[in-house]
Amino acid sequence: MTKHKVVLSTSLVVFVIAVFSACQKPEEWDAENLNEWYSGGKQTVFNRGVGAFSSIFPEIIPLNDFRHEVGDLAFEAKFVTSGILNPGLGPIYNSVSCTSCHINDGRGTPIGPGTNIISLLFRLSIPGTNEHGGPLAVPGFGGQLQHNAIFGYQPEARVNISYTEVEGQYPDGSVYSLRHPIYTFTDAYTPMPAGTMISPRIAPPVFGLGLIEAISESTILEFADENDVDGNGISGKANYVWDMVRHRPALGRFGWKANQPNLLQQTAAAYNEDMGITNFIFPFDNSHGQPQGSDNIHGMEVSDSLVHSVTMYIQTLAVPARRSATAENVVLGKKIFNEMGCASCHRPMVKTAVNVAFPEVSNQIIFPYSDFLLHDMGDALADNRPDFLANGNEWRTPALWGIGLTSTVNGHSNFLHDGRARTLEEAILWHGGEAFQAKERFVNLSSTERSALLAFLRSL
């Protein structure tokens, strides 16, 4: 992991530098530099190794550099049940640290039959909505299944996974196989209500999120076409969720269903739900209201300043540059990507808003390959569980930048919301709903054209 060491002579010097820097409007890239090699604009790093997702912004003011380093240490810290260092784990939890799910700041590790769950969690709800229009928590279980527990408590349930293979064939005679996951819960500590809806979610990469957060709401809404007015079969929809700090609805930007409005709330929620760590946004244990839970608000197990530092760490993780962008097959693959209609959802380029308070992300041309909207992906990928305005078939378009480095950074090439796709090819073949026509065009490509398209994706 790339590190920057910061020497602070006095707090006053840092404060003055920070204030001065924040008042400067970053210069725009000149036309010569507006190209896709720089996926993250000025916050692009040329790192194609195992630390490709873990580099700090190349351009960052000293104060935020310091906060990044503090957040980095906290992101890697392992929580325990009690003690002097990092106490407060549980009483029920999924993992003991941020990095144990977001390995090397990248994609979570998929699970197979008989293996332990590390970075896959399950959202839970019952039919209906809560007072803010969100999913209705399951009595006795809450909104997320915690499959681990400290001494004296019981895991909410155990998760078992199996797969069935679905064979297929291209028109040219080449064969493929897709694996369909089957999830079952056993050993529940209390009976799970009938009609409980589940949604598996693999931990996504966390680099580049500060740049995504810097895109204006109006820009994202320009991409939306909920009623498909242009008739192209693509009807991107915004999700509006509840902002816990501002106490109002807000545009959903993060998570597989765009169910979090900002990185601060996402960070605080992960502390609370994934590790059972209370904080200023979520002051109750995640077992609150359950038979084995406590209704008491007790001391915050992680300070608000540390939550903000971890948020800053995530906000200032750079984006790796493109690779082999001018190679002949990559150029062909890009042409095919556009002709197939993939760019209707995976929009290549966007500009961040001007932000004088956070100049590092301000006014940047970036290439995330997403519209950050909800799309119907068909019945085969449906979890059949609503999440605010997202229905059971809808998923947020994931950014594609850095996707070609997944195997290098994370040691696997599994994709989609639950890691079922073992390759990029399988991920495309699972596309349905609004993406069905694009998938069918892929199926009917020649083997040379399919290889070129996959080479383009691996270059991102």
Protein Blocks (a to p, Z undefined) as FASTA:
>chain_A
ZZdddddfbfklmmmmmmmmmmpccddddfklmcfklmnlmmcccdfbfklmmcccfbdc
fklmmmmmmmmmmmmpccdfbdjeophiajbdfbfbfklmmgghiacddddehiacfkbc
cddddedddfkopacddehkljadcfbdcehiacfbdcdddddddddddfkopacddddd
ddddehifbdcdehiacdddddddfehklmmmmpcfklmmmmpcfkomnonopacddddd
ddfklopacddfbdjkopafbfklmmmmmmmmmnopacfklmccfkgoiakbcfbdcddf
bdfklmmmmmmmmmmcccdddehklgmklmmmmmmmmmnommmmmgfbacddddfklmml
goiacdehpghiacdebjklpgoiaehjbcfkbccdddfehklmmmmmnopacecjkoma
mbfklmmmmpghjlmmmmmmmmmpcfklmmmmmmmmmmZZ
